[in-house]
Amino acid sequence: MSLITFDPARVPTFQVAAKSLLGDTQMRKNVRHATDVIQGKRKIVVDEMPDWQQLRESGRQIKEHTLKHLDHYLQQFEENCTKAGGVVHWARDAAEARAIVIDLVKQSGSNEVIKIKSMTTEEIGLNKGLEAVGVHAYETDLAELIIQMGNDLPSHIVVPALHKNRQQIREIFKREMNLPNLGDKPADLAEAARTFLREKFLRVKTGVSGANFLIAETGGVCVTESEGNGRMCLTLPETLITIAGVEKVIPRYQDLEVFLQLLPRSATGERMNPYNSIWTGVHPTDGPRSFHIVLMDNARTKILADDEARQTLACIRCGACQNICPVYRQTGGHAYGSVYAGPIGAILTPQLQEMHSGQSLPYASSLCGACYEVCPVKINIPEVLIHLRHKVVEQDTQGFGALNPEALAMKAMAMLFTSERRFRAAQRMGRMAERPLVNKAGWVTWLPGLLGGWTQVRDLHEMPRQTFREWFEQRGATDGK
Amino acid sequence: MANSLEARTEILRRIRVATGKSANAAAIEAEWKAIQRDYKLAASVDREGLLHQFEDRLRDYDAGVYRVTADGVRALVGQILAERGKQTMAVPAGIPSEWLPSEVTFVEDLRGDVSPIDACEGVLTSATLAIAETGTIVLQDAPGEGRRAVTLLPDYHLCVVDAAKIVQTVPEAMARLQATAHVATTFFSGPSATADIEMTRIKGVHGPRFVDVILIVA
């Protein structure tokens, strides 16, 4: 995470941002290449699982059950984590979560922290908050390091630097790590990151992480990762501070048997990611001496209260929906103006903003349903997208909004469709009105105003001279019946 | 932390408003037990098939794989370390002394400062169990496996796995781990890797970049 952050209230709409990003052919090539690779790998390791659909269904049911009894499981987690020596904090919103973490870092006596990739800390803009009080955060995940050093923004929830290729990454590392002779083989780049960060892992006394799963039954926390930077941050510092959304809790240790199968295969197309860490509070002589966990709401309870949208909270952040989405694959992640891009971002972001911003995102989809098919916990993303579009329309047609051209046009359409007489009159009117717009071949290639959106990308056939009903009625008359 | 307490009350209140009346613990437990679990729970191959699958997965991750009977461990450890050119190896307390060849220096982890571990060329451990289907080895804070930093800082990990401890599926592994669920646990599947550059899995970032596995067979 770099010091620039997405501010969903100020970013342009998806449609505007997408239009300019579509011109970035290098980025589009990088995104297409990376998502092709990952989809191919995912397909192989998913197809070899004869019980994949059963696992998905169990994953869905566990999440549904947990959300239904979220208060119970959070309290159980709190009790067990506390018993094991952890300290549990609660944060109503991003500002509160930031303040708690900043306070804990100060108490730990360190002016530096090492961080594991965490979308939740991105969501609350933690690095910027820390920097403001003089604490420097070192991102230790390779992709996050690339983003931080390149002063860039994440574009994918699993691989935040997916929009950069190896040459671009080399340029960033060459400049920031002062390595003029750095090669551009991925192994060279990984080696550079290893050397750069090793000293920090051994020196910095405070670590900050997110969490994949909080286990209510034991009070344990599970973090999945690839590089070992996570293990470094979880093991070597004296103080560990973990931030997790309240929806990250799962009932029991046994439930990991479902998610540890679904997540790696969906996220990186691996049978298992290189490292999973599970710890419970403080372990004497193994790892940090002080462990804090911040349970954060930040609008999640608002989503919980919405029956149709609640399933959004089942997300385990695998990114499979992003990799397969025909819209994301064209625009990349930045067009979504949020740390959560792609189909899951299109439903999560506006809801985390309590529908005050991000209203263009539910429209960033063709509703093709591919995201639903790959989702390891069966979130029906198209259903939620439509539900949110409904909310956006309701918002837009409130008060004076009822006078906006689209709302008026829809009202007029409703009037026409509810009366046969008016409908027939409109058809006759339409045939006359379109005449100046029809070309010699019988096509309309340009429409004025709002309707122009249609003809921008496709032509419209002229209306037939006669409707079926008119033809049918005339035929009856000439036959003399 | 008065503020946090206030936040706690408020968040739990919001949740209850959103989800309706709270159920009692017994009803919740019954509901959890009723969750559909018709995925594969147990092994579908015989012992030899299991070993083959585990070896295949490990090689796929680019780890070295060796089989040996119990009386041959020491000689094989010596041979592998000689081939790798390793002279100083970290070991956790409780590692069987009969595994350790005399020509290599073994440094026992004292659980204090990590720099003696960081200075070693590798680490030798045993394992709690292994999962064949995913090529995963599970380490816990137990004799012969040690604290988490021991298997993290050295660049090379030689892991000795008793073949009797290999299960096929993740559910089998979780069932076996249930009794020690509270112990610090690490699952590792091959060497440290990343897919962050163009989504291609490449070996080696911060954890051990080189991994060899010895399977003790009867």
Interface residues (C-beta under 8 A of the other chain):
Chain A: N30 H33 A34 T35 V37 I38 K41 P50 D51 Q54 L55 E57 S58 Q61 I62 H65 L67 K68 H69 L70 D71 H72 L74 Q75 A84 H89 W90 A91 R92 E96 I100 T140 D141 L142 A143 I146 V159 A161 L162 N165 R166 I169 P186 A187 L189 A190 E191 A193 R194 L197 R198 F201 L202 I215 E217 T218 G219 G220 S226 E227 G228 N229 R231 M232 L234 T235 L236 V246 P251 R252 Y253 Q254 L256 E257 V258 L260 Q261 P264 T268 E270 R271 M272 N273 P274 Y275 N276 S277 I278 W279 T280 H283 T285 D286 G287 L295 D297 T301 K302 L304 A305
Chain B: M1 N3 S4 L5 A7 R8 E10 I11 L12 R14 I15 R16 V17 A18 T19 S22 A23 A25 I28 E31 W32 I35 Q36 R37 D38 Y39 K40 R57 Y61 R111 V114 S115 D118 I131 E133 T134 G135 T136 D141 R147 R148 A149 L152 V170 P171 A173 M174 A175 L177 Q178 A181 H182 V183 A184 T185 T186 F187 F188 S189 G190 P191 S192 A193 T194 A195 D196 I197 E198 M199 T200 R201 I202 K203 G204 V205 H206 G207 P208
